[in-house]
Amino acid sequence: MTSNKKVVPEAKEALNKFKMEVANEVGVNLKQGYNGDLTSKEAGSIGGQMVKKMVEAYENSIK
């Protein structure tokens, strides 16, 4: 059984805001609430860009 339990529950709002900003950057029309009509490519582009930005932020923080 998998669990999507958040390590820091207080971060949920910030992550949602980040996701919306990234969706806007990559040109995906992300809505509040249900987004099951997105293609895998669209959803993947959002997630991929989020990871890229998080890795860049981490790399910049350790320099």
C-alpha positions as CSV (number, residue, x, y, z in Angstrom):
1,M,0.0,0.0,0.0
2,T,1.4,3.4,-1.0
3,S,0.9,6.5,1.1
4,N,0.9,10.1,-0.1
5,K,1.3,11.4,3.4
6,K,3.0,14.8,3.4
7,V,6.2,15.1,5.4
8,V,5.4,18.7,6.0
9,P,1.6,19.2,5.8
10,E,1.9,22.9,6.1
11,A,3.7,23.0,2.7
12,K,0.6,21.9,0.8
13,E,-0.5,25.5,0.0
14,A,3.0,26.5,-1.1
15,L,3.3,23.4,-3.3
16,N,-0.1,24.1,-4.9
17,K,0.9,27.7,-5.7
18,F,4.3,26.5,-7.1
19,K,2.4,24.0,-9.3
20,M,0.1,26.6,-10.6
21,E,3.0,29.0,-11.4
22,V,4.9,26.2,-13.2
23,A,1.8,25.2,-15.2
24,N,1.4,28.8,-16.3
25,E,5.1,28.9,-17.4
26,V,4.8,25.7,-19.5
27,G,1.5,26.8,-21.0
28,V,-0.8,24.2,-19.4
29,N,-4.2,25.4,-18.3
30,L,-4.3,24.0,-14.8
31,K,-7.5,24.6,-12.7
32,Q,-8.1,24.6,-9.0
33,G,-9.6,21.2,-8.2
34,Y,-10.1,18.4,-10.7
35,N,-7.6,18.2,-13.6
36,G,-8.2,14.7,-14.9
37,D,-8.7,16.0,-18.4
38,L,-5.0,16.9,-18.7
39,T,-2.9,14.7,-21.0
40,S,-0.1,12.7,-19.6
41,K,2.3,14.9,-21.5
42,E,0.8,18.1,-20.0
43,A,0.9,16.7,-16.4
44,G,4.4,15.4,-16.9
45,S,5.6,18.7,-18.2
46,I,4.4,20.4,-15.0
47,G,6.0,17.8,-12.7
48,G,9.2,17.7,-14.7
49,Q,9.6,21.5,-14.6
50,M,8.8,21.5,-10.8
51,V,11.6,18.9,-10.2
52,K,14.0,20.9,-12.4
53,K,13.4,24.1,-10.5
54,M,13.7,22.3,-7.1
55,V,17.0,20.7,-8.1
56,E,18.3,24.1,-9.4
57,A,17.3,25.8,-6.1
58,Y,19.0,23.1,-4.1
59,E,22.2,23.3,-6.2
60,N,22.2,27.1,-5.8
61,S,21.8,26.8,-2.0
62,I,24.9,24.6,-1.6
63,K,27.3,26.8,-3.6
